């Protein structure tokens, strides 16, 4: 379990993390989400004892990380996959880590097989692709068979098979009762992997709840309607209190309706004598919820369809993810 209490980090007059309190519990996969500069990496570094909190505290499995006598067997972390001597082979790197904790070489061979590194285990790390570097970082995190896993962007650089492998790994470890804490910018993947999410923006916690609750709280509730009589139906729907948007010309008779559910729309169409070719509720997604939560916490926002970036401001430094 990871427990943070009133955790803050200041760099001069800049606040990277602002009095956050949260708990990451065993048995579930907890996703850690936030825009660039939100404080995610700084928070993870404080959990691992790499940055000293300005105020507050954070413990892993009941103790600050630095107080664990055998940290690799308590906490496995992937924070920077490239923090490996490029002249070492993957196996040599893992053996060196294992030697610091008295972990036998057979465990090194186990994690090499587990992470798909066997074909490159005796190659120098400096020649690894980004994906293979990620696999080595995950192997290092798993080496001590720890009770807690902290993985920062674990699917970065992985192909679709690798992404699926990380998803299954995270869920299987949580099913064993371990604490799994991971960050990702891929909302679709986080929606499939995480049971619970913590969303941070401008150094503060914006949401801390099960994925389903975060998605359900998103304001977007729409129904896609396709009809040969869009004008007639639109008038009837607006008269009944619905808000109607015509997405674009390419959608033909397609309408997007909010304020009315699918059943009500069907009844209104029947009364108006309008045929329906499609009536599809559009559920909110984790991405919808995330964008809504972090709308005022992003460093840069794309405000027009040409893709020009407009600065939105940030209050943190030293944390780009």
N, C-alpha and C positions, 0 to 999 in steps of 0.2 A: 504494500500500500504506500502511496505517496500522499503526504499531507502538508499543505502550505498554509501558513497562518500569517496574515498581514504582511505578505512578502512584497518588498519594494527594492528597486535598484535605480539609483541616480548617477548620472555622469555629469558632474558639474551642476549646471542649472537645468539639465534635461532629465526628464523622467522616462525611463524605459519600461519599468514595471511599477504599478501604483497600488500598493496595499491589497494584493490579491489573496484570496482565501479559497482553497478548493481541496478536494480529496479525490484521488484516483484509486478506485477500489479493485481488489482482485476478482477474477472470474468474469470480467467484462473487458471488451476492447474500448478504450477511451480515446477518442480523437481530439487533437488539439489544433484548433483552426484560428486563423487571423490573417489580416493583410500583411504585406511587407512592412517592417518597422513596428509591428503591433506589440512585440515583446516575447514572442514565442521562444526564439533561440536563447534570449537572455534568461528566461524562466528555466529552460531545460539546463542551461549551464549552471544556474544556481542550485538546481536539484542535484547535479553531479559534483558540486563543490568546486567548480571551475571559476565561478564568480562569487564573491562574497556579497550577501544581501546588505543593502544600506540599513534596512529595518526588517523586522519579521524573521520568520524561520521556516525551514522546510526539512522534512524527514522522509526517509525511505525505509520501509519496514521497521519503523519505530525509532530510528536514529538518524542523525545527520550522516550523509554519505561518508565523510572523512573519518567517522568513528567506527565504521565497520572493519573488523579485523580481516575479513576475506571479501573485499568488495565485489570481485568478479562473480562470486557465487551468490551474492545478494542482488546485484544490479548489473544488467547488461545494457550497454548503450551504444547507439550509432548516432553520433553528432556530426562527425566530419569524416566521411569515408576515405578521403585522400590523405589523412594524417597517418601515413604509413611510409617507412623508408622505401624509396622506389627501387633500391638495389636488392632488397630481400625478395625471396620467393614467398608465395602465399603461405605455404606450409611452414617455412622458417619463421615468418611473422607470428603465426598462431602458436608455434612451439615456444617461441620466446615469451609470449603472453602467458602460456600455460605454465612455464617454469616458475614464474613469479608467484604462483599460487599452488604449486605442487600438483597441478592437474596432469594426469598421465597422457602420453602421446596417443593412446587409443581414442581419447576424447577428441583430440585434434582431428584424427581420421574420421570420426563420426560426424563432426560439424562440416568437414570438407565434403563428405558425401551428401549430407543433409542440405547443403546450400548450392550444390551443383558445381563445386569448384574442382572436382577431381581431374578434369582434363587440363586444367591450368595450374594445379597446385604447386608444381615445381618450376613455374615460370616467374620471372621477375615482375613485381607489382607495377613498376614504372611503365610497362607495356600494356597494362590492363585497360580495357574499355571502361567507360563510366559504369555500365551495368555490372561488369565483373568486380569493379571496385566496391559497388554497393553490396554485392554478395559477400565479399570478404569482410566488409564492415558488419554485416549481419552475423556472419560466422563468428567474428570476434565477440559480438554481444552475447551469442549463445554459448560460448566456450565454457563458462563456469556453471552452466545449467541453472541460471539465476531464477529467483522468485519474481523479479521485476524486470521488465524490458522497456527501455525508452528508445524510440526510433524516430529520428528526425528525417522526414522525407525519404522513407525506405524504398519507395518505388521509383525514385528519380533515376532515369536512365535505363530502366528495365523494359524489356519487350513485353507484349501482352501475356505470354506464358509466365514471365517473371513476376508480373503484377499479380496474376492469379495465384502464384505460389506464395507471395507475401501475404495476400489476403487469407489464404488457407492456413498459413503458419500462424498468423496473429490470432485467428479464431481458435485454432487448436490449442495454442498456449493458454489462452484465456479459459478454455474449457477444462484445462488441467488445474484451474484455480490460481493461475499466475496473474500478476498485474501487468497489463499491456497498455502503454501510453505512446501514441504515435501521432505525428503531424503529417499533413499532406496538403498540397494545393489542388489535388484532383477531387472535387466534390463528389463526382459520380462514384469514384472508388471508395471514398470515405463512407458514403451512404450504404455501400455494400459490406463494408468491413466493420465499422464501429457500431457499438450498442449505445454509447453515450458520447456526447461531445461537450467540450469546453471551448467557447469562442472568446477570444481576447481581441481588444481593439484599443489603440492608444494606451496600452499598458493596463487596461482594466477588464475585468470579466464582464462580457456582454450576455453570455448564456452558459448555463451549466445544468444540463438535463439530458434525458434519453433522446436519441435521434428522433423518434416518433413525436415526442412532445415539442421539440424545436420546429419540426416541419409543420405540425398542426397549428403552431402559433403564428406561422407566416400569414400575412394578410391576404395573399392572393387566393381567391376562390372563383374559378371561372368555368364556363361550359362552352365548348366549341359547337357551333350549330351551322349546318350547311343546308341550304334550302333554295329552291328555284324562285322563291318570292321573298328575297331579303328585305326589301323596303317595307312591305306590308307587315312582315314579322317584327321588324325593328320597331315600327311604330307601336305595335301591340305590346311588345316587351317593355318599351320605355313608359308606356301608359300604366303598366303594372308595377313600375318601380325599378325595373332593371336598368343597368348601364350597359350600353352596347358599343362595341368597337368593331370597325371593319378593318381587319389586319392589313390587307393591301389588295390591289386589283387582281393579282395572280391567284388569289384564293377564291375568285368567282363569287358564289353566294355564301361564302363563309362569314360567320359572325362570331365574336367573342363576347360572352355575356357574363356579367357579374351582378350580384345582388339577387339572383334567382337560381334555384337549383334545377337540375335536369327534369325532374318530375313536373315542376311548375311550368317550365318552358314548354314541355310537351303538351300540357293541357291548354296553354295559351295558344299554341300553334293550331291545335285541333279546333278551338273556338273561332280562331281567325280564318279557318279554312285553308291553312298553308301546309303543304307537304314538307316533311323533314327527311333529308337524305343522310344526315348525321346528327347525333346528339351525344356528345362525349364530355363528361366531366374532366376537367384538367386539374389534377392534384398538384399541390405545391411540392417542390422538391427540396432537398437539403441545400442545393445551390440557391434556390429562391430565398430560403430562410436566411442563409448566410449573407447574401447580398443585401437583404433588408436590414439585418443586424449591423452590418459593417458599413452601411452607406456613408456614414459621417466619419469613418475611421481609416479610410484608404489614403495612401500617399499621393496616388495619381488616379484620376477618374477620366474615362473616355466619355466626354460629354456630347460629342456630335458624331454622326455616321461616317465622317471622313477619317475617324480614328485619331484626330488630334488629341493629345493628352493635356489635361488641365490639372495643375497642381492642386491638391486638396489639403495639403499640410499634414504635418506629423509632429509628434512630441517626443519621439524616441530616437536614440542614436545607438550605433553599434549593434543593431539587430536588423537584419535584412530579410528575415523570414518569419 
